Amino acid sequence: MSDAASASHPLAEAFASGRPALGAWAGLPTAVSCEVMSRAGFDYVCIDMQHGLADYSDALPMLAAIDLGTATPVVRVPWNEQGIIGRVLDAGALGVIIPMVNSREEAEAAVRSCRYAPEGSRSFGPTRVALRDGPGYFAGSNQAVKCIPMVETVAALENLDDIVSTPGVDAVYVGPADLSVSLGLPPGNNDGEATFDDALAAIVAACQTHGVVPGIHSTPTLTPTRVAQGFRLVTVTADNAALSAAITTHRQSVLDALSGNTDTSSAACGESLY
């Protein structure tokens, strides 16, 4: 990161160029997993302080670990509350995902928390981020920091144009589970259900109309579909999900090999933990 408040970080570059920004999700309170994901080449790594296991004392070293790689550090805060938004920005986040924003007034509050005056009401005290970005941080921070409210309820859909047209909103982020629950569907991705499909299409269309980036929580297999639908901020994987999938796959591969169901000779020389 540079003295120019990191204005050219990967997430900002993706937003400016129009290419999809692909990210990873940190649900585990470990700096090492954040470093691994950042070094893997994702555009952003998001620390989840809402449903993940990290609190502020965990998030601080996790943000520092993301900076060891190339990804933009992002945090999903627990709620639309100015105190915690300011703290994660002071700690080094360059994007903030803000849950359950259901109205223009709530979107305006989110923007104010992310911006210094006169655009907002963020309090000045960049304790850690100034160490990383230098004395130029203040001058460029209102441009560098991306304010990303979540659209994940029927109420938000009803106020969609008001939310995405709020000055200072850079992107919106869909939580498919909460959106589905609010629509009366099971939590998760309900592709093929008309109400779910229509909601996603409406969000993308509103964002395109107002010049806002549409984002969504996804999976590796679903990501190409989401990009084709017009989403340009897509979380591809999460540390806890990837760990669980890899461990399960490795265990099953050993069981298959021991039972004689697979040929392991081709892979014998290629895998080593150390």
C-alpha positions, 0 to 999 in steps of 0.5 A: 500500500502506498502514501496515496491512501491506497486509492488504486487497490485491487477492489477499486481497480476492478470497480473502475475497470468494470471487470468482476472483483473476485474475493474470499471470505474469512469466517475463522479468526485466524491471521494465517488463513487471511494471509493464505487467501490474500496471497492466492490472488483474490481481489479482496479478502473479507473478514466476517465480524457478523456471522464469522468468529472474529471480534475486533481483537481478532480482526486487527491482526487479520487485516495486517495479514491480508496486507502481506498479500495482494488483496484489498482488506474488507470487513463485514461489520456486525451492524450498521453502527458508526463506532465499529465501522470507524474502528475497522477503517482505522485498523486498515479496512478499505471496504466495509460490508454493512448488513441489513440496510433496508432504507435510504436513511440507513444507507445514508448512515452507512455512507456517513460512517465511511467518510470524513467530513464534509461527505460524512461524519467519520471521526479522525484517528487512523491509528494503524492505517496511517502506519501503512498508508502514510500521511496521505491517507486522509486526503484520499480515504473518502475515495479509497474506502468502498461503502457496501450496504447489504440488500438482503430483505423484502424491505430492501427490495421495496426501497431498492432504488432509494438505497442504490441511488444514495450518494456515496454507495459504491456497491451493494452486496446480496446475502442469499440466505437472508434474502431467501428467508425474507422471501419465504424460502429456505436459507441459501441459493434458491436459483429457479425459484421465481421470487429469488431469481426476480430479486437478483435480476432487480438488484442487478438492474437497479445497480446498473441504472445508478452506476453501483456495483452489484455484489453477492455471496457465492460458491466456486461452481456458482460464480460463473452464473453470478458473473453472467447475471451481471454481478461484479463483486463476487465472493468465491469461497470461504476459509471454513468452507474450503477447509471442510471441503478439502479435508473431506476430500482428502479423507475420502481419497485415502479411504478410496485408495486403501480400498483399492478404488482409485489409482494413486500412482500418478499423484504419489509424487505431487503432494507434500505438506512440507 
